[in-house]
Amino acid sequence: MIRAYPGRASVLPGERLLLHVATDSRRFRVHFYRWHDGFEALHSSPWLPGERARERGAGDDWDWPPYGFSVPTHWPSGVYIAHLEEAESKRPLSLSLDSAAALFVVRGERRGGMLYKLPLATWHAYNLSGGACFHHRAPASIDPPGARVSLQRPGGGIGGPTWGAPDHYDPTSPRHSFAHWDARFIHWLARQGYTPEFCTDLDLHADPALLLRYRLLVGAGQDAYWTEAGRAAVEDFVAAGGNAAWFCARLCCWRVHLVGGGRFLVCHQGERRAAFDRWWPASGAGRPEDRITGASHRHGGSWWDGARVSAGFVVQRPAHWVFTGTGLAQGEAFGADTWPPLAGCACDGAPLDAFDHENGTALLSAWADETGTPAGYQLLAACPLDARWQSLPARERHAAGEGMHAATLGLFEGGGTVFSAGTSDWAQVLADGRDRSVERITRNVLDRLLLH
């Protein structure tokens, strides 16, 4: 058995990458790959002496032996996988490895263009290395109070176990791993000729000005855990005219605190003071996530286990530029018969008062301004979530399960333009390639927001 984690999950070309490695083998080596249009092999290290090290708790610094590697100056910005080979055996390379692999990002220094953000904090919130995470037997933190998980342990996208039910539509890649959503979206971007640069959410926490070099910020899948500094960086970017495109859900649900010199995350998630670190309520951060995304999971819902049922996203404004070239008409649905259904295991929405199923018309709530819905929010498509959905959260004016819950696709202007698809599984449907409307909408959004 061999496992590893990066000391820092993000580096610049020319910097030193530290991999912390523990192995039963007398020697090992590391093969480096960039994930792009598939795996691109770049370098293999010489054989290195192996050392044993014990597993620690999920809230601890595992303090495994460090091995340094110089990142070549010519390596482009991207997502990189370090694949570890023991002298006696080598696990085949795949994006779903729960050992023998570690993920890191090489950042870029370009001006303009697209910046793709990876949800490192969310991956670690579900990382079960050490037997716990924010969602299972959460380790206690005394100062600050809450639950604590370590960034200094295997996992965080790849190379460790992940908490959560298997995806009915793709049981081979765990949710809240790089393979499940981000890898698919990045692969599609590469195939279509887009050339983003990459960062993690914690890069924005450490260097908020990083965003200001780019035109468009993109995220996919689920991105639930944000620091205050990271959120402020995104808000400042949009206010200064930057654009954001969120092909994801459960976006900015939880506030996390980076402590211990950046080695640990603390959150009140999962214990009796959990509301303290929710973004939307006055008893928590009092800063509804709707303000930066146009939508929130509390107006949407979740369906974790088994096959989902939905009628798809019903078009509200077919003449909008988002739908150019799709041929979709008023009241027509898309994403109902895809694999998986476009309404994903997690859905975000703007608050609705009603949905007329006969003519397919959705009515934005009269009290939307009370929830943080931005002025001028444009509701472009809506997918009602009925009582069969396994979680329909509580929110303003409604207990859990009450009122109208829906996934909504929309955008607003806030200096720059912010687009939200309202579903976690957009990347899977996009990668499948059978729904041309999803692909054309994605192109329309990216192309428009990269230029305007």
N, C-alpha and C positions, 0 to 999 in steps of 0.2 A: 504494500500500500504506500502510495506517495501522494502528498497533498501540499498545497502552497497557497500563499496570499501575497499581494504586493504591499510593501510598506506604504506607498502612495499609489493610488489607482490612476493617477494622471501625471504625465511627464511631458516635457518639451523635447524635440530632437536635440541631441547632444548632451542631454542630462543623464544621470545615473538612475537606473531602475533597480530597486532592491526587491528581490523575491525571497520570502521566508519559507523555507522548505523543510519538511520532515519526511523521512523515508525509512523503511526497514532494510533497504538495499545498501550494499557497500558503496555503490556509486550510481550516479544518474546523470542525465543531460537534458537540456531544454531546447525544444524546437519552437521557433517563433513564427506566427502566422498573422497576417492581417485579414480581417473579415471584410469582404468587398463584394465582388461578384463571385461569391464562394470563398474558399480558403486560398490565400496567396502565401506560399512558403517563402520566407525571407532569410532565415538564419538558423543554424544549429550550433549550440555551444559544444565545447569539448566535454569529455566525461569529468564529472566533479565528485569529490568524496561525499558520500551520504552520511547523514546524522539522524539518529532517532530523537524524537521530542514528544512529550505527552500532550494529549488533548486537554484543553482547559474549558472553563465555563463560557457560555455565550456572552457574558458581560465582561470578560477579561481580555487583556492583551496576551495573546498566546506566546509571544516572545520566542518564536522559532528561530533557528539559525539563519542569518541573512547571507545571501549571495548577490553580488553586484554585477550588473550588466550595463554596458554603455549603449545608449540608444543612438544609432547612426543619424547623422544630420540630414541624410537624404530620405529617411523614412517619412512618408506623407502622414498628415493627420488622419487618424483612423482608430478603429477598435481592433485591439490586438489580443491574441490568445497565446499564452505560454503553455505549451503541451509538454508534460514531463514524462520522460522515459526512464524506467529502472533498468539496471543491467540484466535482470532476470526476465523481465516481461515488459510489454508496452501495450497499454490500452489503445484501441483504435481511436483516432481523432473524431470527435463529434461535438456539436454544440450543446449536447445534453449530458456531458460528463459530470458526475458528482464527486470526482476526485481527479488527480493527475492533470489539472488545468487551473489556470488563473487568468483573469481578464484585466487589461489595463488600457488606457486611452493615451494616444499621442496627440497632443493639442497642436494647433496651427497658429500662424501669426498673420493670416491674410486680412485684408481690408475689404469689406463688402461680402456679399454672398450669403450662404446658408450656414448656420451653426446648429448642429444636431446635439441635443442634450440627453444624456443617459441618466436614468433614475437610480443612482447608486444607493441613496438612503432608503428607497423603497425596497430594493433588492435585499439589503441587509435587515430591513424590518421583518422580512419573511425567511431569512437565512437561518436554518436550524443547526448549523455547526455549533457544537457544544450542547445540543439537546434543548435549546430554547430560542425564542425570538419574541418580538412584541406581541405576537398572536398566540403564543403557546408557552406557558410557564415562564412568563416574562421576568428576567432577573431584576431585582429591586435596586434602585438608586437612592441613596440617602441625600446627597448634596451634589446637584439639585435633586429634589424628590421626583419620583416617577419610576419608569422602567428604563434599563440601560442595555444596549447591545454594542458589541465591539465591531469596529471596522478592521481590526487586526486579527482576522481568523479566515479560514478557507470559506469560499462562497462569495457572494456579491456578484451575481450574474452567471457564474459557472464555477464548477469545482467543489460544490458543497450541496447538502440536502436542502430542500425547500419545503416550507410548510404550505399546506393547502390541498384541496381535493383535486384529483386529476381532471384535466379538461376532457369532457365527453368527445370533443371533436379532434383533439390532438393529445392523447395520453402520453406521447413520447417525449414531449418537452414540458417541464413544469411551468405553471404560471409563475410570474415574478422572477423569471430568469431571462437572460439575454436572448436565448433561443426562441422564446415563445412569441414575442412581439417585435422587439427592436431589430433582431437579426433579419427578420422577414422584410421589414420596412427598408432597412439599409441595403439589402440585396436588391430590392425593387429600384431604389434610387440609383444604384450603380448600373443596373441594366438599362435604365432610361437616360443615362448620361448626366445625371446630377452629381455634383462634386462637393458635398458638404465638408466642413471641418467639424471636429467633435470636441465635446467637453463632458464633464459630469456635472450634476447639480451642485456638488460640493466645490467645484471650481468657481461657480458663480458666487457661492458664499465667501470664498477666500479672495476673489478678485472681481467685484461687481462691475468694474469698468471693462472687463473682457467682452461683455455683450455688445458694448457700444461700437465695436469695430465692424459689426455685421449688419446685414439688412434684415435677415429673417431668422427667427428661432423656431425650431421644429422639435416636437416630441411625439412619441407613440406609445401605445399599450396602457400601462398604469403608472402614474407618477403621483403617489398620494402624500409623501412625506417631504415637507419643505422647511428649511430654516427661515428665520425672519430676514436675514441678510440676503438669502437667495431670492426670496419673494420680492424684497425691495429692489433688487437688481433688475428683475423682470419688469416690475412696475415702472421704474425709471427709464428702462429701455423703450417701452411702448410710449411713455409720455414724451420721449425725445424723438418720436417718429419711427421707431423700429416696429417691425411686424412679427406676429407670432401665429403659428399654425399648430393646433393641438389635435392630433389624430389619436386621442386617448380619452380615458375616463378615470373617475376617482381622483381627479386632478386637484392637488393642493388641499386634501381633506384634513391632514394632520400637521401640526407645528412640531418640529423637533429642534433639539438644542445640541449643538456640537460642543463636546467638553473634552477635558483631558488632553489638551494639545491637538485636538482634531482626531483623536483615536476612538471616540465613543459617541453614540447618539443616545439622548435621553428624551423620553416622551411619556405623557400620562396615559397613553393609549392602553386600554385593557384593564384599568383599575378604577376605583370608585371616584377618583377625581378626573376621569377621562375628559370631561367637558372642558377642563382647563386648557387642553392643547388641541381642541377643535378650533378651526379658523372662524367659523361663522357665528357662534352664539355670543351674546353679551357676557355670559359666564365663562367664556373662553377668551380667544384672542379678540373677538368683536370686530373681525375684518373678513366679511364673507368672501369666499373664494370666487363667487360670481363676479366680483369687481375686476378680476384679472382674466377670467376665462369666458364670462357670459353665461356660465352654467355651473351646476353643482350636483354632486352625487345625491344630496338629500332630496332633490326634486326628481331624481331618477330612481335607480334600483339595481339589484344584483340577482343573478341566477347562477349558482356555482355548480350544482350537481345535475347531471343528466342533460337530456335534449331540451333546448329552449324553444319557446313558441312566441312568435311575434308576427305582426302584419307588415313589417318593414317601415322604412322612413317615408312618410307621405309628404310630397312636395307642396310647399306653400307659396313660393314665389318663383315660378318657372322661368321668368324673364331675367332673373338675376344672373350676373356674370359667372357665379359659381356653377350654374347648370348649363353654360354654353356648350353646345355640341352633344349634349346627352339625349336630346329629343324628349325629355321628360315633360309631362303636362301637369297642370294644376290638379291636385288630388291623386296623382299617380304615385305608386309606391316603388321603391327600389330596396334591395337588400333583404327581401323576405325569404327568398329561396336559395340563398347562398349557403356555402359550407365553410365555416359556421354561419348562422344567421348574423346579419350585420349588427343587430342589437346584441351587444356582447355580454360577457359574464358580469361586467360592470357598465352602467350607463349613467351619464350626466345629463341634466336638463335644465332649462329655464322653467320657472313656475307657470303652469297653465291653469286657467279656470275651467276650460271645457275643450272637448274634441268632438266634432260632429262627424260620426263615422259614415253618414250617408254621402256627404259631399267632401269629406276629408279635410275639413277646415279646423285648425287649432286656434284657440284664443289665448293670448298671453294674459297672465293674471293682472287684475286691476291693482293688486298690491305688490307687483314685481319690484317697484322701487324700494320697498321695505326689506327686501331680501338681498339687495346689492346688485340687482340686474342693472347693467350700465344703461344710461340714457341713450336712446338710438339703437338699442339692440335689435337686430333684424332676424326674426325667426324664419328660417328658410325651409326646414323640414322637421317633422315630428313623428316619433314612434311611441304611441301609448303603451304603457306597461300595465297589464291587468293584474288581477288578484292572484294569479298563479305564480307571479314572480316571488322568489324566496325572501327577498328583503326589499321593502318599500319604506325608507327611513322616516323617522319623525323630523319635523321642521317647524318653522314659524306657522302658527295657527292650526297645525295638524299633528296628531299623534301618528305613530307608525301605521302605515297602511291606509291612512285617510287621505282624502283629496285626490287630485289628479297627478299621477306620476308619469313621466315620459322621458325618453331620450330625445334631445333636440340638437339639430345641426343649425348653427347660426354664426353671426359675426357682429362686431361693433367697431366703431372708430374711437380711439382714445389717444390721439396724437398719431399713432400708427394704427394698423388694422389687426384685430385679433379674431381668428377663426377657431371654432371648436366643433369637432365632429360628433361629440357626445357619446362615444362608444369605445370600449377597450379593444375590440376585435377588428377594427378597421384594417390594421396591418395584415391580419390573416386573410380577410376577404380580398384585399388588394393583391396579395401575393398569389392567391388562387387564380386570379386572372379571368374568371368567368363572368364577372359583373362589370361590363364596360362603363357603366355609369359611375361606379366607385373609382375606377381608374381615371376617367375623364375629370371628375370633380377634383381628385387629388392633383392632377396636372394643372387644372385651372387655378387652384388655390396657390400652389407653389410658384407657378410662372408669374401670376399677377403680383404676389407679395414679394417676389424677388426683384421686380422692376419698379414697383410703385411705393 
